[in-house]
Amino acid sequence: MATPSGPDNPAVVIVGAGPVGLTLANILGLQGVPTLIVEERDTLIDYPRGVGLDDESLRTFQSIGLVDAVLPHTVPNQILRFFDSNRRLLVEMAPPDARFGWPKRNGFVQPLVDAELFAGLSRFAHVEVRWGTRMTAATETADGVRLELTGGDGTTSEVQTRYVVGCDGGRSATRHLMGVSFEGTTSPTRWVVIDLANDPLGHPNSEVGADPERPYASISIAHGIRRFEFMIHDDESDELASDPAFVSKLLASFVPHPDRVDIIRHRVYTHHSRIAGAFRKGRLLLAGDAAHLMPVWQGQGYNSGIRDAANLGWKLAAVVNGHAGDALLDSYDVERRKHARAMIDLSTMVGRVISPTNRRVAGLRDKVIRAASVVPTLKRYVLEMRFKPMPRYDQGAVVHASTPPPPGSSAGTLFIQPRVDTRTESNVLLDDVIGTGFAVLCWNNDPRRLLGDATLERWKALGTKFIAARPSTQLHWRPAGETAEDPDVIVVGDRTGALKSFFDGHTDSVLFLRPDRCIAAACVAQRAAELSDQLFAVLRIAPSTAVEGGENHGATGTVLHVAQPAAESSGTVG
């Protein structure tokens, strides 16, 4: 497999060329950050692992310019049905909305998507992937980290870098070198996963069987691949679970001719519910499975890792490029830990609901679920996946009017992504208009008039986009006497009405958006300049000499220093 040519002196070293490491490398590559990925394997993993992509992950792939390459490997709007022991429907998940621009549930073929993420790195001469290479030692120095790398032939080399991000899985060598705990549990229950080519069922959706005899899952993936998963009982050995005759017996209840299936692979595994004691220690950080592991039942292990990359990527780039102080990276743990913990707990809980093998317990569960499904609000709650925890940052790189945040405030949440019109384009996704940096978005107002020229220039120095969102009826209207476009303000027409609906439901009308599309701060129009000053104060944005980690490197530019957030206890779910 071809390897992109890369930097001699990487600013960031990523350990692990899985989806999280590759996504992070694409984010850094787009920001001009010299990046090296070291991967112990000789090539990408070529078999399915994760099988579900959510809307947030697709939005991240959109932000790195690769979503069009990824989409052919997905099954959009995948329905998930839960059945009882008699194959009667218990509950269905088919979320209808796409508030972040993409369907909420998508089947996908991970190795093909990973290959597209890897191919995206070929755009950057400053990004390199070094295969067959392990990180065997890491020593922090005054201005970075000195790494010892060991190749497959046993030869060693040293690399000096500023930051190391461990995206190297549940057995993370980076986490071990950091001396960080991995708190949580491993379920004693084993499962066998069987991936089949030439899908013997062929229908597009997926099901989970809450059958006390043997709980199972049947999942449709793209390109004619289907995954089956079956619980292994205590009296069944791993060797038995790997026997072709046993596998054929498991499939016999679902597949007409289980002896004629094309098995890609099958293996036995257990579920883990674990989270690292810290996502950052000095110049070493963790992301993806290295930071947290969760059961498969909500399909959020892969997606949680992509959220890590989206949250961390822009912050690392800001620090390395001299726009931010090192303390900005502390907000990564503060922001991601709470949500990762919530996803672990949800996935663990769903597994406990699915897995009872006691028929009396399973029967009681079925009655409770059916009773709940009769209530329309509860049925919609499940159908639309409203139970899925959404990121909301009470601390970190955000500003709130009060603590705790006031009701109705949108600050600290992920902003929607509807389709909009501009004065030159029609029916485009909002993020494609905003770009990949900061943005100030105003409803039915001119951001220049609200902020003032001086404040607008301070934001502009960070590469910020300024968006004036209006009803579509006003898209081409101009005030009397205004004959030329403001080159710094993009006028957006609310094509679908989704923007107005958002602002109808919130008290805010001016939003300060981060590169990961989280709302950093929000207010009514008259407070825009005032809130901007507060945001500058909290983030310490001011024209100054570029400083990284408190050291003057002599470059002139805008400096973003983020105040140290209050400590958050490990493993706490809020």
VOGU-3710 file (C-alpha; in Angstrom, 3 decimals, decimal comma):
1> matpsgpdnp> 0,000/0,000/0,000  1,385/3,381/-0,976  2,395/5,700/1,836  2,108/9,488/1,628  5,462/11,260/1,869  5,770/13,078/5,155  7,649/15,476/7,409  11,177/15,120/8,730  10,183/16,934/11,933  6,548/16,151/12,757
11> avvivgagpv> 4,739/18,479/15,126  2,330/15,662/16,035  2,888/11,913/16,112  -0,226/9,749/16,018  0,152/6,171/17,227  -2,242/3,938/15,303  -3,595/4,070/11,732  -7,140/3,089/12,591  -10,138/5,313/11,803  -9,500/7,716/14,696
21> gltlanilgl> -5,831/8,228/13,873  -6,566/8,621/10,154  -9,377/11,116/10,793  -7,204/13,129/13,161  -4,366/13,130/10,617  -6,722/14,473/7,937  -7,873/17,283/10,255  -4,266/18,205/11,043  -3,242/17,840/7,412  -5,869/20,351/6,316
31> qgvptlivee> -4,472/22,812/8,872  -0,907/22,413/7,617  0,357/20,537/10,688  3,350/18,231/9,968  2,099/14,847/11,158  3,529/11,329/11,424  1,391/8,212/11,987  3,183/5,117/13,238  1,345/1,810/12,894  2,478/-1,590/14,143
41> rdtlidyprg> 0,616/-3,417/11,379  1,939/-3,549/7,843  -1,309/-2,335/6,300  -4,883/-1,333/7,118  -7,169/-3,912/8,701  -9,087/-5,530/5,838  -12,087/-7,066/7,664  -15,262/-5,440/9,071  -15,195/-4,270/12,695  -17,508/-1,316/13,300
51> vglddeslrt> -20,731/-1,578/11,291  -22,646/1,634/12,123  -21,915/5,280/11,275  -23,934/8,091/12,793  -24,689/11,585/11,525  -21,946/13,220/13,583  -19,248/11,011/12,040  -20,480/11,719/8,516  -20,428/15,434/9,346  -16,799/15,092/10,430
61> fqsiglvdav> -15,943/13,268/7,187  -17,686/16,128/5,364  -15,466/18,615/7,191  -12,305/16,882/5,951  -13,588/16,738/2,379  -14,036/12,948/2,219  -17,749/12,333/2,728  -18,406/11,818/-0,994  -15,760/9,074/-1,017  -17,236/7,459/2,114
71> lphtvpnqil> -20,926/7,474/1,132  -20,690/4,664/-1,479  -19,732/2,316/1,370  -22,815/3,104/3,499  -26,453/2,074/3,853  -28,297/5,296/4,841  -31,319/5,401/7,140  -30,807/1,898/8,418  -33,702/0,614/10,527  -32,931/-1,416/13,656
81> rffdsnrrll> -35,650/-3,712/15,019  -35,653/-5,560/18,344  -37,512/-8,888/18,528  -38,534/-11,215/21,345  -38,002/-14,995/21,477  -40,966/-15,573/19,114  -39,587/-13,101/16,537  -42,328/-10,618/17,437  -41,391/-6,952/17,214  -40,592/-5,306/20,537
91> vemappdarf> -39,361/-1,928/19,378  -38,025/-0,209/16,263  -35,458/2,527/15,778  -35,845/4,533/12,565  -34,945/8,160/13,334  -36,463/10,332/10,581  -34,622/13,612/10,908  -31,201/14,673/9,668  -30,637/17,791/11,757  -26,866/17,575/11,386
101> gwpkrngfvq> -27,053/17,142/7,625  -26,900/13,346/7,460  -29,006/10,301/8,444  -28,671/9,260/12,072  -28,140/5,552/11,340  -25,953/4,224/8,520  -24,569/0,755/7,949  -21,041/0,805/6,540  -18,028/-1,303/5,601  -15,259/-0,126/7,906
111> plvdaelfag> -12,179/-1,309/5,979  -13,385/0,472/2,833  -14,137/3,672/4,739  -10,772/3,459/6,507  -9,144/3,094/3,087  -10,797/6,346/1,961  -9,541/8,108/5,095  -6,046/6,832/4,331  -6,280/7,866/0,686  -7,234/11,367/1,834
121> lsrfahvevr> -3,795/11,768/3,404  -2,207/11,686/-0,063  -3,335/15,313/-0,371  -0,713/16,390/2,166  3,036/16,309/1,602  3,452/17,063/5,315  1,674/13,866/6,514  3,362/10,456/6,602  2,215/6,962/7,611  5,017/4,666/8,741
131> wgtrmtaate> 3,846/1,032/8,640  5,359/-1,855/10,602  6,556/0,545/13,299  5,935/0,540/17,063  6,401/3,320/19,594  8,492/1,661/22,283  9,445/4,634/24,481  8,430/8,240/25,032  10,379/10,847/26,999  9,080/14,361/27,567
141> tadgvrlelt> 11,635/17,095/27,011  11,502/20,816/27,710  9,792/21,575/24,414  8,335/18,276/23,232  8,525/14,492/23,301  11,379/12,239/22,180  10,070/8,931/20,841  11,828/5,647/20,272  10,369/3,813/17,289  11,048/0,169/16,508
151> ggdgttsevq> 10,582/-1,314/13,047  9,510/-4,832/12,190  13,146/-5,846/11,679  14,053/-4,680/15,204  15,897/-1,521/14,170  15,216/1,549/16,278  15,102/5,245/15,503  14,259/8,446/17,357  11,770/11,156/16,475  11,300/14,495/18,223
161> tryvvgcdgg> 7,777/15,893/18,234  5,642/18,353/20,158  2,637/16,131/20,884  1,779/12,424/20,778  -1,776/11,127/20,380  -2,386/7,462/21,159  -5,066/6,090/18,831  -3,739/2,584/19,359  -6,763/0,707/20,656  -7,860/-0,949/23,874
171> rsatrhlmgv> -4,385/-2,363/24,567  -2,856/1,079/23,991  0,912/1,270/24,377  0,541/5,043/24,683  -1,777/4,699/27,661  0,687/2,259/29,239  3,573/4,702/28,777  1,433/7,463/30,295  0,795/5,310/33,365  -2,943/5,990/33,093
181> sfegttsptr> -5,561/3,632/34,534  -8,309/2,014/32,449  -11,226/1,917/34,826  -14,337/-0,196/34,340  -15,431/-3,757/33,740  -15,207/-6,588/31,240  -18,343/-8,674/30,811  -17,909/-12,417/31,452  -20,364/-13,101/28,610  -18,789/-14,105/25,289
191> wvvidlandp> -20,139/-13,558/21,798  -19,190/-14,964/18,413  -19,251/-12,578/15,445  -19,660/-14,018/11,940  -19,222/-11,798/8,870  -20,641/-13,134/5,603  -20,117/-12,028/2,000  -22,921/-12,399/-0,560  -25,547/-11,627/2,082  -27,752/-14,758/2,271
201> lghpnsevga> -30,723/-12,655/3,452  -30,233/-9,514/1,377  -32,713/-7,201/3,092  -31,378/-3,747/3,992  -32,078/-3,478/7,689  -30,896/-4,984/10,945  -32,355/-6,768/13,936  -31,449/-7,699/17,481  -33,055/-10,743/19,043  -33,649/-10,474/22,794
211> dperpyasis> -34,104/-14,253/22,897  -33,286/-15,844/26,274  -32,424/-19,084/24,469  -29,571/-17,311/22,667  -29,549/-13,505/22,146  -28,368/-12,538/18,674  -27,916/-9,721/16,165  -28,275/-9,722/12,376  -26,869/-6,602/10,737  -26,891/-5,564/7,082
221> iahgirrfef> -23,718/-3,835/5,904  -23,020/-2,318/2,483  -21,791/-4,278/-0,551  -23,616/-7,504/0,294  -22,017/-8,099/3,699  -24,038/-9,298/6,685  -22,925/-9,686/10,274  -24,390/-12,174/12,728  -23,550/-12,138/16,429  -24,600/-14,846/18,899
231> mihddesdel> -24,151/-15,151/22,651  -21,970/-18,089/23,705  -23,200/-19,973/26,775  -20,944/-20,715/29,739  -20,733/-24,416/28,889  -19,612/-23,706/25,299  -15,865/-23,329/24,834  -14,100/-20,859/22,549  -12,927/-23,815/20,504  -16,512/-25,002/20,013
241> asdpafvskl> -17,637/-21,499/19,054  -14,965/-21,475/16,325  -15,937/-24,863/14,904  -17,520/-24,600/11,398  -20,235/-27,105/12,320  -21,213/-25,023/15,375  -21,232/-21,829/13,297  -23,466/-23,544/10,737  -25,827/-24,615/13,518  -26,061/-21,022/14,799
251> lasfvphpdr> -26,928/-19,740/11,322  -29,476/-22,474/10,586  -32,380/-20,581/12,205  -31,817/-17,574/9,954  -30,237/-18,738/6,686  -31,893/-21,278/4,339  -28,596/-23,005/3,491  -26,082/-22,354/6,297  -23,587/-24,758/4,705  -23,341/-22,546/1,601
261> vdiirhrvyt> -22,451/-19,185/3,175  -19,267/-17,249/2,352  -17,601/-16,533/5,698  -15,252/-13,555/5,711  -14,219/-14,260/9,297  -15,581/-15,312/12,653  -14,172/-14,782/16,109  -15,095/-14,837/19,803  -15,032/-11,617/21,808  -16,245/-10,032/25,046
271> hhsriagafr> -17,707/-6,599/25,809  -15,701/-3,987/27,707  -16,975/-0,905/29,549  -13,846/1,074/30,366  -12,549/4,636/30,386  -9,032/5,968/30,874  -8,261/7,824/34,085  -7,045/10,774/31,978  -7,199/11,570/28,275  -4,153/13,828/28,596
281> kgrlllagda> -0,931/13,666/30,541  1,543/16,363/29,592  2,208/16,169/25,868  0,676/12,715/25,490  -3,037/12,315/24,723  -5,456/9,442/24,081  -8,320/9,078/21,625  -10,704/6,360/20,480  -10,508/2,897/22,037  -7,274/3,877/23,789
291> ahlmpvwqgq> -9,379/6,341/25,827  -12,645/4,415/26,169  -14,226/1,063/25,312  -17,944/0,299/25,212  -20,247/-2,594/24,264  -21,429/-2,735/20,665  -25,172/-2,349/21,278  -25,487/1,287/20,275  -22,774/1,149/17,610  -21,005/4,059/19,288
301> gynsgirdaa> -17,455/2,784/19,787  -16,341/3,859/16,311  -18,402/7,058/16,383  -17,133/8,082/19,820  -13,592/7,831/18,483  -14,447/10,080/15,528  -15,918/12,589/18,018  -12,587/12,529/19,855  -10,728/13,338/16,638  -13,127/16,180/15,769
311> nlgwklaavv> -12,830/17,697/19,251  -9,064/17,331/19,562  -8,016/18,043/15,975  -8,826/21,741/15,757  -7,356/22,343/19,212  -4,046/20,649/18,375  -3,856/22,587/15,114  -4,532/25,876/16,916  -1,765/25,191/19,439  0,806/23,946/16,922
321> nghagdalld> 0,109/26,800/14,494  0,658/29,406/17,189  -2,950/30,566/17,533  -3,500/28,934/20,927  -1,809/28,253/24,203  -1,139/24,714/25,390  -3,902/24,979/28,021  -6,521/24,717/25,264  -5,747/20,987/25,138  -6,976/20,566/28,729
331> sydverrkha> -10,501/21,235/27,477  -10,350/18,002/25,429  -10,598/15,741/28,490  -13,125/18,013/30,203  -15,426/18,016/27,178  -15,107/14,457/25,921  -15,039/12,490/29,193  -18,623/13,180/30,263  -20,105/12,226/26,891  -17,912/9,140/26,456
341> ramidlstmv> -18,951/7,984/29,923  -22,621/8,496/29,058  -22,228/6,445/25,873  -20,511/3,636/27,789  -23,333/3,574/30,339  -26,045/3,596/27,659  -24,382/0,801/25,679  -23,888/-1,257/28,844  -27,521/-0,764/29,873  -28,865/-1,776/26,438
351> grvisptnrr> -26,715/-4,909/26,573  -28,195/-5,831/29,947  -31,707/-5,375/28,573  -30,998/-7,564/25,539  -29,016/-10,339/27,189  -31,076/-12,020/29,972  -31,149/-15,790/29,519  -33,738/-16,316/32,273  -37,106/-16,668/30,529  -39,044/-15,166/33,432
361> vaglrdkvir> -36,834/-12,061/33,476  -36,989/-11,798/29,682  -40,802/-12,122/29,731  -41,118/-9,318/32,279  -38,816/-7,140/30,174  -40,947/-7,772/27,082  -44,120/-6,762/28,895  -42,559/-3,519/30,126  -41,278/-2,631/26,639  -44,629/-3,380/24,979
371> aasvvptlkr> -46,506/-1,351/27,588  -44,157/1,588/27,004  -44,574/1,354/23,218  -48,321/1,961/23,571  -47,596/5,470/24,871  -47,016/7,688/21,782  -44,421/9,919/23,426  -42,401/6,932/24,647  -42,685/5,217/21,267  -41,326/8,345/19,510
381> yvlemrfkpm> -38,598/8,613/22,161  -37,270/5,209/21,098  -38,139/5,385/17,385  -36,316/8,706/16,978  -33,416/7,696/19,250  -33,978/10,646/21,555  -32,373/8,609/24,322  -28,983/8,944/22,621  -26,847/11,321/24,730  -25,811/14,399/22,769
391> prydqgavvh> -22,624/16,314/23,559  -23,239/19,315/25,819  -20,233/21,095/27,246  -20,770/22,780/30,598  -17,019/23,367/30,948  -14,125/23,678/28,536  -13,699/25,958/25,525  -17,192/27,461/25,929  -18,795/30,487/27,584  -22,091/30,292/29,473
401> astppppgss> -24,124/33,170/30,852  -24,282/31,381/34,209  -23,358/28,140/35,969  -25,196/25,884/35,470  -26,148/27,083/31,963  -29,568/28,786/31,848  -32,547/26,897/30,378  -32,952/27,503/26,648  -29,297/28,350/26,084  -27,712/26,669/23,080
411> agtlfiqprv> -24,108/27,282/24,185  -22,077/24,101/24,509  -24,246/22,106/22,082  -23,710/20,983/18,499  -25,258/23,329/15,934  -27,608/22,018/13,269  -26,649/21,709/9,603  -29,575/22,364/7,253  -29,437/22,945/3,516  -29,330/26,645/2,650
421> dtrtesnvll> -28,993/29,056/-0,276  -26,424/31,794/-0,727  -26,453/34,602/-3,250  -24,314/32,484/-5,563  -25,265/28,867/-4,691  -28,446/26,909/-4,058  -29,221/23,904/-1,853  -25,848/23,577/-0,120  -25,085/22,173/3,314  -24,413/24,910/5,846
431> ddvigtgfav> -20,963/23,603/6,860  -19,843/23,848/3,237  -20,682/27,553/3,406  -19,071/28,095/6,807  -15,864/26,172/6,103  -13,649/24,507/8,696  -12,769/27,354/11,064  -14,585/29,573/13,560  -17,828/31,260/12,519  -20,124/33,983/13,848
441> lcwnndprrl> -23,705/33,412/12,703  -26,498/35,951/13,216  -30,185/35,491/12,510  -31,823/38,385/10,592  -28,972/40,764/11,386  -25,633/41,905/9,973  -22,721/40,531/12,041  -20,519/43,527/11,161  -23,082/45,989/12,546  -23,549/43,901/15,700
451> lgdatlerwk> -19,851/43,299/16,392  -18,356/46,530/15,065  -15,393/46,720/12,712  -12,690/46,355/15,368  -14,163/43,216/16,960  -14,897/41,717/13,552  -11,253/42,205/12,586  -10,108/40,396/15,738  -12,242/37,397/14,765  -11,180/37,684/11,161
461> algtkfiaar> -7,542/37,277/12,226  -8,471/33,747/13,322  -9,892/32,934/9,890  -13,477/33,308/11,116  -16,434/33,315/8,680  -19,331/35,727/9,276  -22,807/34,498/8,358  -25,965/36,613/8,073  -28,842/34,110/8,072  -32,212/35,317/6,755
471> pstqlhwrpa> -35,560/34,000/5,570  -35,205/32,956/1,941  -37,552/35,767/0,925  -34,853/38,258/1,980  -31,862/36,477/0,417  -31,265/39,027/-2,341  -32,533/42,112/-0,511  -30,069/44,940/0,196  -30,534/48,096/2,290  -31,141/51,261/0,314
481> getaedpdvi> -27,895/52,739/-0,935  -25,896/49,503/-0,508  -24,560/48,641/-3,943  -21,687/46,277/-3,142  -21,378/43,035/-1,184  -19,575/43,110/2,155  -16,647/40,814/1,321  -16,481/39,597/4,934  -20,157/38,634/5,350  -21,926/35,713/3,669
491> vvgdrtgalk> -25,695/36,089/3,360  -27,542/32,782/3,750  -31,162/32,079/2,878  -33,062/29,695/5,182  -34,116/27,317/2,400  -35,890/24,718/4,573  -36,955/26,859/7,526  -34,702/24,844/9,849  -32,652/27,875/10,925  -35,746/29,854/11,906
501> sffdghtdsv> -37,061/26,804/13,780  -33,784/26,589/15,686  -33,897/30,234/16,724  -37,643/29,949/17,473  -36,709/27,359/20,085  -33,890/29,341/21,712  -33,485/32,789/23,217  -30,212/33,322/21,347  -29,898/34,976/17,933  -26,105/35,288/17,639
511> lflrpdrcia> -23,919/32,188/17,723  -20,144/31,850/17,980  -19,294/28,489/16,388  -16,112/26,487/16,937  -14,402/24,570/14,108  -16,096/21,368/15,336  -19,459/23,187/14,977  -20,058/23,299/18,712  -21,653/26,583/19,836  -18,922/28,245/21,926
521> aacvaqraae> -21,191/31,091/23,045  -24,651/32,460/22,225  -26,662/35,585/23,021  -29,374/38,017/21,881  -28,326/40,499/19,211  -27,714/43,506/21,431  -25,223/41,558/23,525  -23,102/40,328/20,596  -20,163/42,700/21,046  -20,311/42,344/24,828
531> lsdqlfavlr> -20,364/38,531/24,667  -17,576/38,577/22,122  -15,430/40,471/24,607  -16,290/37,901/27,286  -15,335/35,100/24,928  -12,046/36,832/24,144  -11,443/37,184/27,882  -12,164/33,509/28,621  -10,092/32,310/25,666  -7,617/35,210/26,060
541> iapstavegg> -7,666/36,044/22,371  -5,605/39,162/21,682  -3,067/40,417/19,125  0,268/39,371/20,572  3,444/37,423/20,004  2,657/33,770/19,279  3,163/31,689/22,386  2,927/27,929/22,702  3,033/26,407/26,122  4,204/29,717/27,578
551> enhgatgtvl> 7,343/29,901/25,435  8,023/32,708/22,970  8,851/31,303/19,545  9,164/34,683/17,866  6,276/34,390/15,397  3,799/37,246/15,185  0,066/36,504/15,093  -3,109/36,035/17,080  -2,732/34,062/20,269  -5,511/31,991/21,800
561> hvaqpaaess> -4,936/31,172/25,455  -7,633/29,134/27,170  -7,995/29,422/30,911  -7,406/26,203/32,848  -10,852/24,585/33,344  -11,983/23,322/36,701  -10,970/19,731/37,348  -13,590/17,082/36,628  -13,510/13,824/38,529  -12,678/10,711/36,537
571> gtvg> -15,574/8,508/35,556  -18,312/10,925/36,670  -21,497/11,011/34,620  -23,343/14,287/34,791
//
